């Protein structure tokens, strides 16, 4: 015989409505009552009729997360933060991988209009601003990692301009004056922000910003490799390179090594994101730590608030980043040595 909600209520010595609240709105029930009900559910192996409940309440208990590239290691930690928080509140997560395709981003958003999800977290924001505004007015929506200027929508991110400025200034503090930057795709706001931070640091220290020292990548290890080769082919080469993310920084380090240079003795390389690989490859990469799990957790918390009809006191959350100094940029003595020797990075080793 199938177990009914009334059976659970009888065993837990509570009203059936209390069992329903524990399953759908646990924050309205005391912890002691929750424990009694959950224990009864476990003992009876009660399986709520999910489809019937969804039909009655017109909810799916599902949230949609749209990610630009599921293969990128950065997003795995953000997704963990989202999923762990969602599961605790009785929600499941479905992923939409756009593969950096703006049209596909719009196709996933259509799932909301098809009533296949109750709310959405966008980890990419490359659609038309008006389109996102339209969606956010009709469905609970949170932006995380990326953002759009002037958009009145709940957002969780770090200050990418400040982080880029911070890591560029670290290279300057080591004595570097010829600092290059391998950017991400310039149609992405994070790429423009990190370029802006790099420029701000250079200008504030009266250092020239050479356009030849700025090369555009596409987030991938391969583009980091190819753009580093371009920089190393210049007549006046940089002594250090700030790379948009750690994955491209790994490619840049490989290019330097393949060109007969040592990192950081001949050329310094720094990245961004503090991916797991940044502390595994040799040399370990100096980078900016993004609180990836916390970004996902906070985004899901905001979405839960929106889905419950809660009025949010704050819509914009800027989480703290941190400079992680490792071996890939060397020290002041390293920089002093190769500048005194007229810079081994100025001539590729044969």
N, C-alpha and C positions, 0 to 999 in steps of 0.2 A: 504493500500500500504506500502511496506517496504521502510524504510528510507535508502538513499544511502549516501556515503561519500561526494558526490558532494552537497547534500542538506545541510549537516553540514557546508561545506566550504562556501556555499552561505550565510547562516545565519550568520556565523562568519566573513564574508567578508575577507576570506583568500583563498589561492589556495588549491585544494584537497591534494597536496603533503604535505602541512603544517599540515593538519589534520592527515595524515599518520605518519608524524614525531612526532606529539604530542602523538600519540598512541604507537609508537614503540621506538622512541629516544627522549624523552621529554627534555633531557639535551641540545639538539641542538636548542631548541626554547625558546624565551624569556618568562619570567613569565607572562607578560601581554597577549601575544598571546595564551599561554597555557590556561589561564583563560577564554578567549573569546571562544576558541574551546570547552573546557570542558562544558561551560555554554550552548553552542549550542547543544552539545551531549545530555546533560540532558534534555533540552527543547524538543528535537525531539525524545528522547528515542532511540537513535541510538545504534544498536547492531552490532559491527564489525563481519564480517564473519571469525571467528577464524580459522576454518579448512582450508579455502582458503588461508588465510594469512600464516599459517604454511607451507602449501604446496609450496607456492611461495618462502618463505624465508628459507625453510628447517629448521625451528626452532619450538619448542614446547611451548615456554614460560613457561617451567616447569623445576624445579630443583629437584634433588634427594638428600635426606638427609638420610644417613645410620647411625642408632643409635644402640648401643649394647644392650640396655634394655629400652624400652619405659616406663616401669613401675617405673623406678628409678626417684625420684623427682628432682635430679640434672639436668636432661636433659630437663625438662619442660621449665625452664627459658632460657636455651640455644636455644631451638627451638622457643621460642617467639621472641628472638632477630633476628633469621634467618627469620622467617615468616613475621614479621612486615616490615623488610627491603626489603624482596622479593616483597611483595604486593605493596609497594610504587613504585617499578620499573616495575610493570606489570607482575610479575612472580607468579606462584603458586608453592606450595611445596608438594611433595609426600614423604612419610616416608617409610623407609625400616627398620624394627625391626629385628635385627639378633638374638636376645635372646642369645647373647654371643656365637653364633655358627659361626665359621670361614668360613665354607662352604657356609652358607647362605649369609655371607658378599659378597662372590664372585658372588653368584647368583644375588644379587641386582645390583652389578656393571655391570652385563651383560645387564641391562636395557639401559645403555648408548649406547652399541653396537647395540641395537635394535631401536635406535633413539627415545626412549620414554622420554628422558630428555636432556636438553642442557648442563648441568653441574652437578657437584656433590660436596656435602660437606660430608666428612667422620668424624663422631664423634667417630670412632673406627678405629684402625689401626693394626689389628692382622693378616691380610693377608700377604702373602709372599711379601717381599720388591720389588722384581723384577716385580711382578704383578701390584703393585700400580704404580711403575715407568712407566710401559707400558701404563696403563690407563691414567696417567697424561700427557703423551706425546701426546695422541690422543684427550683427552677431558679436558675442564677446570675443575680442581680438587683442592679442598682446604681441608686440614686436620685441625680439631679443637679439642681441649681438649687433645687428644693423639697425639703422633708424632713418627717418626722413625728416629733414628740417621743416618746422612749421606744422607738423602733423599732430593733431590733438588725439593721441592714442597712447595707451599704457606702454612704456618702453623700459627695457633693462639692457644696460651696456656698460662699458668702461669709457673713460675719456681717451680716445685713441690719439688725439692731437697731443695731449699731455704725455702719454706713454711713449710716443715716437720722439717727442722732444727730450724726454728723460734719457732714452737710450742713446740718442745722438750726442747729447751733452756728456754722457759717460765716455764716449770715444774722444770727444774734445778734451775732457779732463785728463786723458791719458797722453795727450800731446798731438793727436791727429788733427791735421788741417785739410787734408785731401780726402774727404769722406764722400763716398758715392751712395746712392740709394737705388735698390731694385724694388720697384713698386708692385702692387697688385694691379689688376685691370682697372683703368681709370673710370670706368662706368659704375664702379662700386664705391659708395661713400667712404667705406673704411680705408680704401686705397688713397682717396683724396685727403682724408684726415691725417693719415700717417705721413704723407708727403708734406702736408702743411706743417706738422710738428717738426719734421726734419728741417724744413726751410726756416722755421722760426728759430731753431737752435743755431743754425749756421749764421743767420743774419744777426742774432743777438750777440754773437761772439765775433762779429765783423769778419766772417769767413765767406769767401766767394761761393756762390751756388752755380756750378758749371752745368749747363744743360746736358752736356755729354756724359756727366756723371749720374744722370737720372735715366734709368732704363726700365721699361714696363714689362712685367711678367704676367703670368696667368694663374698664379697660386701653386703651380705644380713644381715638383723637384726638377723636371726637365727644363722648365723655363728659367729656374734659378741657375742652372748649369750654363745655358746658352747666353743669358744676359751677363753672367760673370765673365765668360769668354770675351764678350764684346768690350767690357770694361778693361780687361787685361790687354786688349789689342790697341788701346789708346796710346798715343805717344807719351803723354803725361798721365800715368796711371794713378789710381787712388791708393792710399795706404790702408784704407779700411772701407768696409761696405756694411751698411744697414740694410737688411733684407726684410721685406714685408712680413714673411712668416717663417717659421722654423723649417718647414718642408722645403721651401725654396733656398733657405740658408744651407741646408744639407747639400743641395745641388751646387750651390756656389762654392762650398768648401771642396767638393769633388772636382770642380773645374779648376780651382787653384792648385790642387794636388796634381791633377793631370798635366798642368802647365809647368810643373817643376817647382812650385812654391810651397812653402810651409806656412801653416796657419797655427798660431798668430805671428810667428817670427817674421814672415815676409809680408803678410797681409792679414789684417784683422777682419773677422766676420761676426756680425750679431744678427739675431733673429727676433721673433715676436710670437707670443702665445704660450711658451713653455710646454710644448708637446712632450710626450714621454720619450720620443726619439732624441730630443735635444740633450738629454742627459745620458744617452747611451753611445752615440757616435763619438769618434775621436777627431778633433778635440771636442769636449763638451761645450755646448753653445751658450753664450751669454744671450739672455732673452728677456722679454717682459712676460711675467706671469699674469694670465687672465684667470679670474676665479670662475672657471668654466662650470663646475658643478653648481656653484651658488647662483650663477646666471640662470641656469635651467630651473633650479628650485624656486627662485624668486619669480620668474616668469609664470610658472605653474600656480604659485600662490596668488598672484595677481589675477590670473584667469579664473581660478576658483571663486575669488571674490566677485568678479564680474558676472559669472554664471549664476551666482546666488542672488544677484541683484543688489549687492552691497555697493554703497557709494565709496569710492576710493579717495582717501585724503590726499594721496600723492599719486601722480601718474608716471613721473620720470624717476628712474632709479639709476644712478651712476655708481657702480661698484669700484672698489679700490684695486688697482693693479700694483705690481711690484717688480722692481728691477732685480733679476737673478744674474749675478756675475759668475761666469765660469771661465774656462781656459781659452775660448776661441778669440778673445780680444786682447789677451796678454796683459801686460802691466806697463807702467811708465818706463821702466828700464828696457823692456822689449822695444817699445816705440823709439826710445832715445837711441838704442843701438842701431836699428836699421835706418833711422834718419841720418845718423852720423856717417853711416856707410853709403850715403846717397841713395838709400832705400833699395834693398833687393827687389822690392815690388816694382821698381822703376824699370827693371830689366828682367825679362823672363829667363830663368835658368835653362841652360841647354841640356 
